[in-house]
Structures are given as C-alpha cells and as structure tokens.
Amino acid sequence: PRLAEEFLQRLISQIGANASSYNALIWGAAIVEKNIEKTVNLVGAMQSNGVAPNGTTLDLLVQSFVSGENGKNEEPQVFEQRKLWFSEAIAHLVSLSNLYELKPYERTIHLIQEAGIQMGMEHEVHQMYHDVDSLNENANHH
C-alpha cells in the first residue's frame, strides 16, 4: 500500500487534486488498510486542499467506520468501540452532507441502517434522517 500511496500522492501533485484522486487514497485507507484515523485525516486533507467530498467519499468514510466483525462474538469493549465509531461515522456523514449539500448513496444509508440495527442504535439512525438536510427534505415529500 505504501508504494501505491506514494504514487497517488505524486499523481495528485502532478494532475492536481480532485475528488477521484482523493477517493482513491481514501479507498486505500478505508478498505485496504481499514485505518479509520487515516481515512478521516485524508478526508480532512481533501477539504483543506479545496476539494469537495462527494457521495463516494461519504460511502468510503462510512464503510471504514462500520465494516468489521459481526457483534455476536465480540469482546464487550470491542463492541463498545464499534458503537462509538458508528456514532462518529454518523456525525461525519451529517456534517459533510450538509456542508457540501450531498445526498448519501442508497447503499451508504443501507449500510448505516444495517449497522444500527445490529448494534441496537436505531435511534441514532433515525436522528440522522432528521439531521441530514438532503434526507430530511426527502422525508417531507412522502
């Protein structure tokens, strides 16, 4: 992953930063390395460099937080940590969605719903629908 990362960083410096090049780096951190902190830092760097996150960025960010083992045979402290990550994932999703006027992908929403049910955090999921402007407007049309 390090070589690929250096290559992508060089690519970004040559062709300029855009959502696709950042999402490639974020994909590496979130999906390949499963490194939440690095994923969040890359999303931050993306914003600092004036590149707006998009639906793919949101999806990768949420995946990095909620992917993991099923709650069935986990140590209690691991499960508690995943619940904290889940809350953090929702907080990121809400702030980025509203800041950049993004509507999360259906699969991102589905991932959050599944994880919420699995962890007994349906209230947080319900609150997200209320807090994300693009989802809330949608809810008002039904």
N, C-alpha and C positions, 0 to 999 in steps of 0.2 A: 504493500500500500504506500510506503514512503516514496518509492520511485514514481509511482503514478501521481502522487500528490505534488511532488516537485515538478513533474511535467505539467500538471494542470495549473499550478501557480505560475509557471513560466508562460504558459499559454494565455492566462489571464493578463499577465503584464504585457504580452505582445498584442493580442487582439482586443484587449480592453475587457473590463468586467461586464458581464451581462448575467441575466438570471440563469441561463442554461449552464454557463461555465461554473457559476457558484453552486447550482444544484448538483452538478457532477461531484464537486468536492463534498457537499453536504451528504450526498448519497453514500460516498465512501465512508464518511464518519458515522453516519446513522445506521446504514445497513450492513456494510462490510465490517467495520470496526466495532459497531454497537457502542459508541462512545458518546454519551449524552452531552457531556460538558463541551466536547469539541464541536458537536453539532450545533449547540446553542451559540458558541463562540463564532462559528462560521456564519451563522445567520446574522449575528451582530456585525461582523466584518462586512458582510454583504450590504447591510443598511448604511454602515459608516462610509462605504465607498459609493453611496448614492444609487445602489441597485435595489429596486423594489422586489421583495419576495413575491412569488406567485403561488398558485394553487399547489404546484408540485413541491414547493418549499414547505408549505404547511403540511402536506401529506408526509414528507420525509421527516419533518420535525416530530409530528405526532407518532409516526412509526418508531422513531428512536426511543421515545418515552414509553410506549405501551407494548412494544414487542418484548417478549420474554416468556418465561415458562408459565404454564397454567397455575392458578392459585391453589390447586388441590393439595400438592405435597410439598409446599414451600415452608421454610422456616418462618415463624411469625414475623421476625424482624425484616426478612426479605419482602414479605407481603406488605408490611407497613411502608417500606421504602418505595415499593411499586405504587402504593396509593398516593404517596407524596409526589412521585414523578407524574402520576396521572393528573393530579391537581395542577401541577406545573405545566403540563402539556396543554391543558385546557386554558390556563392563563395566557400562555404564549399564543394559542390559536385565537383567542378573543382579541388580544391587543393587536396582533398582526392583521387579522381580518378587518378590524375596524379602522386601523391606521391606513391601510392600503386599499380599503374598500374591496376586499376579496370575499368571494363565496367559496367556502371549503368544498372540495370534491365530495361526491356522494360516498365514495369508498372511505374517505377520511372520517366522515360522520359515522359511517357504519362501524369502523374500527373503534371509534370512541364509544359508541353505544354498546358494542360487544364487551369492551374492557370495563365499562361502567357497570354493566350487569354482573360480570364475572367478579368484580371487586365490591359489589354492593354499594356503588356510588352513583346510583341513578339520579340522585338529587343534583349532583354536580353537572351531569349531562343535561338535565332539564334546565338548569341555570344557564348553561352555555347557549342553549337555544334562545334564551331571553337576552343574553348579553351580546351575542354576535349580531350586528345590525342586519347583515345580509340574510341571516336565517330568521331573524325576528320579523322582518318585512314579509318574508315568505309565509311565515306562520299566520300573518294577518290576512292573507289572501284566501285562506282555506275556510 
